[in-house]
């Protein structure tokens, strides 16, 4: 959650909200995380984020910095827009993610801004119902937990949300501070402890990422710089961008500049590659091998 400094408004009008969502989508392309839910209120916002290898702190710092810069320019202000550090909790997806998504979507109802969550257009609730489209939203996990084909899952989701309409504030979803709160079982707590004490790994250089991918794809950096959208070269460029993101080598913008490509086109290729990884076992194994090759060097 991010809150306005001194509880001041962070969204003045719909243009502000659209710009925030644009930046949110851009962050997904850049850092490779997933957004399971969002809700934009007047002086704060809520997100349910599944991170990859890029830490949440970097993702949020980038988002808050860029939105603050935008708001200060638009309204002729200087200084801080948000109140200190964002607040976060680490949630066990098996036990709590579904409930957290519902809790986020019911924020406007608890605040007495609307009677039903579908009346609030600045959350991902309507996308879950199939009434709106958010290209950056990852709703498949939650709907998949509810089971059945998509129309059935959406009906079950709507019922689940209705059942929580009378639910009040849940303190466990408001933990966090300088260190994130943890909401899960003993096994999750142990995993978090181990993650916090493991040594920092040095990120590979972009040169090394390109070298590893080119070797695996039997191509060269010179070939990847050539104009045109030949499928093999396009996928190799997407592989470089994906691994550069995950291994914290460089951003998609940096990779696009290296190859002389349009960043939007490359971002779309990376998003398409991520979809293919879920369906093509051979491709997923290849990418895992490339990850290990980069990680074992440290």
N, C-alpha and C positions, 0 to 999 in steps of 0.2 A: 504494500500500500504506500502511496505517496500523498502527502497532505500539503496544502498551501501554507506558507509562512504566516504565523499568527492566525491560522485558519482562514486566511484571505482566499478569495476565489482564484482558481487557476484557469478556469474556462469561463470566459465572458460571454461568448456566443458560439453558434454552431460552427463558424469558421475555425475557431480555436479547437473545437473537438475534432473536426475533420483533419486538421493539421496534426494533432496528436496521434490520431489513428494512422495517418500516413507515415509518421515517424516510427510508430510501433511496427508497421508492416516492413518498413525499410530495415529496422533492426533485426527482424526475423531473417531476412535475406542475408544480412551482413554477418550475423553471429551464429546462425543455425539453430536457435532454440525454437520451442513451440509455445504458442499461446492457447491455453485450453479455455480461458474465459476472461472477459474484461467487463468493467462497468465504470463509466465516467460520471462522476457526481459534480457538484459545483466547486467545492474546495478540496476534493481529493479524488483518487481513483483506486480501483482494485484490479489486480491481475492474477491469474493462475498461470504460472510459467513452468515449463519443463526445460531445464537447461541441458546443453550438451557439454562440450569441454570448456566453453567460455563461461567463466563464473558469473553468477547473477549480479555481483557487484559491478562488474564492467558493463554488463548489459544495461543496468539501471542508471549508472552514472552517465553513460552516453545518451540515453533517452532524456534524462532530466536536464542535462546540460544543454542539449540541442533545443528542447522545448523552452527552457528559460531564455535562451538567446533569442528565439523566435518571438516570445511574448514581450521581452524587453524592447526589442526593435519595434514591434507593432504598436506598443502603448507608450513608447518613449520613456522607459524606466531603466533603472540600473539596480544591481544587487540581486539578492536571493529571491527566488519565487517559491521554493519548497522549504518546508520546515525540517531542517537537519537531514539526516540520512533516512532513506526509505525504510519502512518496517517490513520484515519478512519472516515467514515461518516455513520450515521444511515439512512437507506433508507426505505421509505414506499413501501412495496412489491407490493401493489395494483397499485401504480402510477408509480414507478420508477424501480423496479427490472428488468423487461424485457429490458428496455433501458440500464440499467447498465451492464447487461450481454453482450449485443451487443457492448457497448462501450469498455468493457474489451477485448473482442475478436478482436476488430479492432485496438488495440494498435499497433501491428506490421505493419499494413497498414499505419497508421498515421505517424509512424517512418520511413516509406519508406524502410522497411526491406523486404517486400514482396508486391506483387500486389494484392493478394487475401488472406483473413484470413485462408483459408484451406491449404495454402502453409506453414503456421507456425505450426510446430508439437508440440510446447511447450505451447499450450493453450488447453482449453477444447472445442474449437469450433468443431473440427473434431468428438469428441464424441457426440455432439449434432446432427451432421449429420449422425451418425451411422457408421462412418468410423474408429473409434478407440474406445477402451474400457478403462474407468477409473472407477475402482470398487468403489472408494470413492465419485464419483461425483453424486450430486442430481440434475438431469436435468428434472425430472418429472414435477416439478411445472411450470417451464417456458414453456415447451412443452404443458402442460395441459392448460395453459392460451391461447395458440394459437388455441386449439380446434382440433377436429377430431381424427381419429386413428393415431397411431404413424407415419406411412409414410407421412400422410397428414400434421401432426404437424411439422415434420422435413422439409418438403417443404416450409411451411409457415415461419418457422424459417429462412431458407436460404434466402427467399425473403426479410424478415424483415432486415436481416443483409446487404444484397445487397443495400437496400434502404438507409442505413446509411453510405455507403462507402465514400461519399463526405463530411460527417460531420466532422467538425474540433474539436478542443479541447473544452470541455465543463467544464467551471470553477466550476459548481456546483458539479461535481464528483471529485474535487480536494480540497475540504474543509477539515477541521480537523486539529488537532494538539494535544496539551495536553488533550483537551476535544474533543470528536467526534463531527463533524458537524451533522446537522439533515436535511434531505431532505424529506419533507412530508407536510401534511396539519396541520391545527391548532389542530385537535384532536390528531395527533401523537405527536406534541410538548407538549401537556398537559400530555399525558401518560408518555413521557420521563421525564418531570418534577417530576411527582409523583413517578416514579421509583427511581429517584436520591435522593429523600428526605426520602424514607422509611427506617426504621431501619434495621440494619444488623441482619440476623437470624443465630443462632448458628447451625452448621451442626450436624446431629445425628452421633453417633458412628457407626462403622461397626458392632459392636456387636448388636446394636439396629436394624439395617437394617436386619441382619440375623434373629434376633428374630421375627420381624414382618412378614417376608416372610415365615419362617418355620411355624409360627402359621397359616397363610393363606393357605399354601400348605399342612398342616398336615404332616410335616416331621420334621427332626431334623438336626442340624449342623453335627452330626456324620454321618448321612445318606448321606449328601451332600459331605462328604469327601471320601466316598467309591469309589473305582475304577469302571469303566464302564460308558456307555453312556445311561443308562436307561432314557427314554424320560422325565418322571416326574422330576427326579433329575436334569437332564440337564437344563430343563426350570426353575426350582427353582434357580439354580446357576446363570442362565442368568438374572433372576429377581433381585437377590441380586446385581449383577454387574451393571445392568441398574440403579437401585435406588441409589446405592452407587455413581455412576457418577453424577446423576441428583441432589442429595442432598448434593454433595460435601463431602461425608464421606470418600471415598477412591477411588483409580483408579482401572481399570480393572486388572492391574498387581498385585496390592495388594490383590484383591479378589481372583485371580488365585492362588497366593501364600498361602492364607488362606485355600483354599480347596485342595491344592496340584494338581492343574490342569495346563495344558498348556495354556499360555496366548493367543496364537493365536487361539486355539480352542474355548476358552471362548469368545474372541472378535467376532468370527463368530457367536456364539450362540446369543450374544447380538444383532448383526446386523439382524439376522433372527427374533429375538423377536420384534425388531422395525418394521419390515415388517408386522409381524402378527398383531401388534397393529393397523395398518391402515385398516386391513381387518376384524378382529374379535372384534365385539362390546363388547361382554362379557369380553374378555381379557382386552380390553381398560378400561372398567369400574372397573375391579379388580385392575389394576395398579393405577388408579386414587384414589381408596379407600386406597391403600397402601401408596401413596404419602401423602394423607391427614393425615393418621395416624402418619406419621413421621413429617409432618410439624406442626401439631397441638400441638406437644409437646413443641414448643418454643413460 
